Amino acid sequence: MAWTTVLLLLTLLAVIVYAVGLAWPWVREWLTGLSSFQLGFLASLVAGMFTAVGALPIFMLRRISQATEDALMGFGAGVMLAATAFELVLPALEVAEAQYDSLSFSLAVLVLGVGVGGGLFLALHRLVPQERFRIGVEDSPDAAKIRGIYLFIFAIALHNLPEGLAVGVGFGGEDVRDGITLAIGIGLQNMPEGLIVAVAMMSLGYGKWPAFGMALLTGLIQPVGGLIGAAAVSVSQMMLPWGMAFAGGAMLFVISHEIIPGSHKHGFQTRATAGVLIGFITLIAIDLSIG
């Protein structure tokens, strides 16, 4: 069952890549006529829709094993790590150097931006503590399990905001390839999340369509972040390195505080770590192929 799930996800991914490859000449011509604001919002919307694509196997499968779930989450973390490093942090430093013509000042921009981005989402996490989240099932014998699943879905939806922000900011630079690679990377990371959200909803007794709808809704948080990020860098190009560094810090917080710990708490750390390595290499390979 575990390998069937992975095979289905890889098949879906292959179909998407093949379809994009066929349509790429037309798509590229169409994209050149869009502003960075339009590109950022559209790309974050597409990346968010990958959450629903990842949930499609629920119509053919009843469940996935915990080991497979942790490996998929690790894969998503690896993809996000590569995207953060190569499509946000390093480009932020390059853009800052071009703008300020000073390596020391550019490093200061990077440090402050990453620190503020990670710190802001840490504060948001503290302001919305999980212990205070109630869903009206306190009298149910399965209240702890039900609350835990809803908390997980809430966390997935919340951390989609900085991911959308990163995509929106990623299209603010002159090299559109950075934004495309970032959007693809986050889209890849969204696929296992969508599947896990849908399976979690089905474990609570929901049907396949409501479970699929919940996975879609969690992904639609990303265009909101994309709209904010694209608007910020569209107002002023001077905001671009700050925005990239901020989005990078937010992404690092999500990876370190949510995804990796979540994939390591069930006893399948080795598979989760293997997933991180594979995801990291996959995103680098995609970046090189686009280049």
C-alpha positions as CSV (number, residue, x, y, z in Angstrom):
1,M,0.0,0.0,0.0
2,A,2.8,2.4,0.8
3,W,4.6,1.9,-2.5
4,T,1.2,2.2,-4.3
5,T,0.7,5.6,-2.7
6,V,4.2,6.8,-3.7
7,L,3.7,5.4,-7.3
8,L,0.4,7.2,-7.6
9,L,1.9,10.5,-6.5
10,L,4.9,10.1,-8.9
11,T,2.5,9.2,-11.8
12,L,0.5,12.4,-11.1
13,L,3.7,14.4,-11.0
14,A,4.9,12.9,-14.3
15,V,1.6,13.7,-16.0
16,I,1.8,17.3,-14.8
17,V,5.4,17.7,-15.9
18,Y,4.6,16.2,-19.3
19,A,1.5,18.5,-19.8
20,V,3.5,21.6,-18.8
21,G,6.3,20.5,-21.2
22,L,3.9,20.3,-24.1
23,A,2.3,23.6,-23.3
24,W,5.5,25.5,-22.3
25,P,6.1,27.5,-25.5
26,W,2.6,28.9,-25.4
27,V,2.7,29.4,-21.6
28,R,6.1,31.2,-21.8
29,E,4.7,33.6,-24.4
30,W,1.7,34.3,-22.3
31,L,3.8,34.8,-19.1
32,T,6.0,37.4,-20.7
33,G,3.0,39.7,-21.0
34,L,2.2,39.5,-17.3
35,S,3.5,41.9,-14.6
36,S,5.5,40.6,-11.6
37,F,2.4,41.2,-9.5
38,Q,0.2,39.0,-11.7
39,L,2.9,36.4,-12.0
40,G,3.4,36.2,-8.2
41,F,-0.3,35.8,-7.5
42,L,-0.9,33.3,-10.3
43,A,2.1,31.2,-9.4
44,S,1.1,31.1,-5.7
45,L,-2.5,30.0,-6.8
46,V,-1.1,27.2,-8.9
47,A,1.3,26.1,-6.2
48,G,-1.7,26.0,-3.7
49,M,-3.7,23.9,-6.2
50,F,-1.0,21.2,-6.0
51,T,-2.4,20.5,-2.5
52,A,-5.6,19.3,-4.2
53,V,-3.6,17.3,-6.8
54,G,-1.8,15.5,-4.0
55,A,-5.1,14.6,-2.5
56,L,-6.4,12.8,-5.6
57,P,-5.1,9.3,-4.6
58,I,-7.8,9.2,-1.8
59,F,-10.2,8.3,-4.5
60,M,-8.2,5.1,-5.1
61,L,-6.8,4.4,-1.6
62,R,-8.3,4.0,1.8
63,R,-5.2,5.0,3.9
64,I,-1.5,5.5,3.8
65,S,1.0,4.1,6.4
66,Q,2.6,6.4,9.0
67,A,6.0,5.5,7.6
68,T,5.0,6.6,4.1
69,E,3.4,9.8,5.5
70,D,6.6,10.7,7.4
71,A,8.8,10.0,4.3
72,L,6.5,12.2,2.2
73,M,6.7,15.0,4.8
74,G,10.5,14.7,4.8
75,F,10.5,15.0,1.0
76,G,8.5,18.2,1.3
77,A,10.9,19.6,3.9
78,G,13.9,18.8,1.6
79,V,12.2,20.6,-1.4
80,M,11.5,23.6,0.8
81,L,15.0,23.7,2.2
82,A,16.5,23.8,-1.3
83,A,13.9,26.4,-2.5
84,T,14.7,28.6,0.5
85,A,18.4,28.5,0.0
86,F,18.7,28.8,-3.7
87,E,15.6,30.7,-4.7
88,L,15.2,33.1,-1.8
89,V,18.3,33.5,0.4
90,L,21.0,33.6,-2.2
91,P,19.0,35.7,-4.7
92,A,18.2,38.1,-1.8
93,L,22.0,38.6,-1.2
94,E,22.7,39.1,-4.9
95,V,19.9,41.7,-5.3
96,A,21.0,43.5,-2.1
97,E,24.6,43.7,-3.4
98,A,23.4,45.1,-6.7
99,Q,21.3,47.7,-5.0
100,Y,23.7,48.8,-2.2
101,D,27.1,47.9,-3.7
102,S,28.2,46.7,-0.2
103,L,28.7,43.1,0.9
104,S,28.6,43.9,4.6
105,F,25.3,45.9,4.2
106,S,23.8,43.2,2.1
107,L,24.6,40.6,4.7
108,A,23.0,42.8,7.3
109,V,19.8,43.0,5.1
110,L,19.9,39.2,4.9
111,V,20.4,38.6,8.6
112,L,17.7,41.1,9.6
113,G,15.2,39.9,7.0
114,V,15.6,36.2,7.9
115,G,15.5,37.0,11.6
116,V,12.3,39.1,11.3
117,G,10.6,36.6,9.0
118,G,11.3,33.7,11.3
119,G,10.6,35.7,14.5
120,L,7.3,37.0,13.2
121,F,5.9,33.6,12.5
122,L,7.3,32.3,15.8
123,A,5.3,35.1,17.5
124,L,2.2,34.2,15.5
125,H,2.6,30.6,16.6
126,R,2.9,31.7,20.2
127,L,-0.2,33.9,19.9
128,V,-2.3,31.0,18.6
129,P,-1.3,28.2,21.0
130,Q,-2.7,24.8,20.2
131,E,-3.9,24.3,23.8
132,R,-6.5,27.0,23.4
133,F,-7.9,25.6,20.1
134,R,-11.4,24.1,20.7
135,I,-13.7,22.4,18.3
136,G,-16.6,21.5,20.5
137,V,-15.8,17.8,21.0
138,E,-14.6,17.9,24.6
139,D,-17.2,15.3,25.7
140,S,-16.4,12.8,23.0
141,P,-14.3,9.7,23.9
142,D,-12.2,10.4,20.9
143,A,-11.9,14.2,21.6
144,A,-8.1,14.1,21.9
145,K,-7.7,12.4,18.6
146,I,-10.2,14.6,16.8
147,R,-8.7,17.8,18.2
148,G,-5.2,16.6,17.2
149,I,-6.3,16.0,13.6
150,Y,-8.0,19.4,13.3
151,L,-4.9,21.1,14.9
152,F,-2.7,19.4,12.3
153,I,-4.9,20.7,9.5
154,F,-5.0,24.1,11.0
155,A,-1.2,24.1,11.2
156,I,-0.9,23.1,7.5
157,A,-3.3,25.9,6.5
158,L,-1.4,28.4,8.6
159,H,2.1,27.6,7.3
160,N,0.8,27.8,3.7
161,L,0.7,31.6,4.2
162,P,4.5,32.2,4.3
163,E,4.9,29.7,1.4
164,G,2.6,31.8,-0.7
165,L,4.4,34.9,0.4
166,A,7.7,33.4,-0.8
167,V,6.2,32.6,-4.2
168,G,4.8,36.1,-4.6
169,V,8.1,37.7,-3.7
170,G,10.1,35.3,-5.9
171,F,8.7,36.8,-9.1
172,G,9.9,40.3,-8.1
173,G,13.4,39.9,-9.5
174,E,14.6,40.1,-13.1
175,D,15.1,36.3,-13.4
176,V,11.7,34.8,-13.7
177,R,13.3,31.3,-13.4
178,D,13.8,31.9,-9.7
179,G,10.1,32.4,-9.2
180,I,9.2,29.4,-11.4
181,T,11.5,27.1,-9.6
182,L,10.3,28.3,-6.2
183,A,6.6,27.8,-7.3
184,I,7.4,24.3,-8.5
185,G,9.2,23.4,-5.3
186,I,6.4,24.6,-3.1
187,G,3.9,22.9,-5.3
188,L,5.8,19.6,-5.0
189,Q,5.9,20.0,-1.2
190,N,2.1,20.7,-1.2
191,M,1.3,17.3,-2.8
192,P,2.1,15.1,0.2
193,E,0.5,17.6,2.5
194,G,-2.8,17.5,0.5
195,L,-2.8,13.7,0.6
196,I,-2.2,13.7,4.4
197,V,-4.9,16.3,5.1
198,A,-7.4,14.3,3.0
199,V,-6.6,11.0,4.7
200,A,-6.8,12.7,8.1
201,M,-10.3,13.9,7.3
202,M,-11.4,10.5,6.1
203,S,-10.1,9.0,9.4
204,L,-12.7,11.2,11.2
205,G,-15.5,9.7,9.1
206,Y,-15.8,12.3,6.3
207,G,-16.4,11.2,2.8
208,K,-13.9,11.4,0.0
209,W,-15.2,14.6,-1.5
210,P,-15.4,16.6,1.7
211,A,-11.9,15.4,2.5
212,F,-10.7,16.4,-0.9
213,G,-12.4,19.8,-0.4
214,M,-10.6,20.4,2.9
215,A,-7.2,19.7,1.2
216,L,-8.1,22.2,-1.5
217,L,-9.1,24.8,1.1
218,T,-5.8,24.5,3.0
219,G,-3.9,25.1,-0.3
220,L,-6.0,28.2,-1.2
221,I,-4.4,30.0,1.7
222,Q,-1.2,30.3,-0.4
223,P,-2.7,32.8,-3.0
224,V,-3.4,35.1,0.0
225,G,0.3,35.1,0.9
226,G,1.2,35.4,-2.8
227,L,-0.9,38.5,-3.1
228,I,0.7,40.1,-0.2
229,G,4.3,39.3,-1.3
230,A,3.7,40.3,-5.0
231,A,2.1,43.6,-3.9
232,A,5.0,44.4,-1.6
233,V,7.7,44.0,-4.2
234,S,5.6,45.6,-6.9
235,V,5.4,48.9,-4.9
236,S,9.1,49.2,-4.7
237,Q,12.0,47.2,-6.0
238,M,14.0,48.3,-3.0
239,M,11.8,46.0,-1.0
240,L,12.8,42.9,-3.0
241,P,15.9,41.8,-1.0
242,W,14.1,42.5,2.2
243,G,11.0,40.6,1.0
244,M,13.1,37.6,-0.1
245,A,15.0,37.4,3.1
246,F,11.8,37.8,5.1
247,A,10.1,35.0,3.2
248,G,13.2,32.8,3.6
249,G,13.1,33.3,7.3
250,A,9.4,32.4,7.4
251,M,10.0,29.3,5.3
252,L,12.9,28.2,7.6
253,F,10.7,28.5,10.6
254,V,8.0,26.4,9.0
255,I,10.5,23.7,8.0
256,S,12.3,23.6,11.4
257,H,9.3,24.1,13.7
258,E,6.5,22.2,11.9
259,I,7.4,19.9,9.1
260,I,10.6,18.1,10.3
261,P,9.6,17.6,13.9
262,G,6.2,16.3,12.7
263,S,7.9,13.8,10.5
264,H,10.2,12.5,13.3
265,K,7.8,11.9,16.1
266,H,6.4,8.5,15.1
267,G,9.6,6.5,15.1
268,F,10.4,6.7,11.3
269,Q,13.1,9.3,11.5
270,T,15.4,7.4,9.0
271,R,12.7,7.4,6.3
272,A,11.9,11.0,7.0
273,T,15.6,12.0,6.7
274,A,15.9,10.0,3.5
275,G,12.9,12.0,2.2
276,V,14.6,15.3,3.1
277,L,17.7,14.3,1.1
278,I,15.7,13.1,-1.9
279,G,13.5,16.3,-1.9
280,F,16.6,18.5,-1.7
281,I,18.2,16.9,-4.6
282,T,15.0,16.8,-6.6
283,L,14.5,20.6,-6.4
284,I,18.2,21.2,-7.4
285,A,17.7,18.9,-10.4
286,I,14.5,20.8,-11.4
287,D,16.3,24.1,-11.0
288,L,19.2,23.0,-13.3
289,S,16.8,21.6,-15.9
290,I,14.9,24.9,-16.1
291,G,18.3,26.7,-16.4
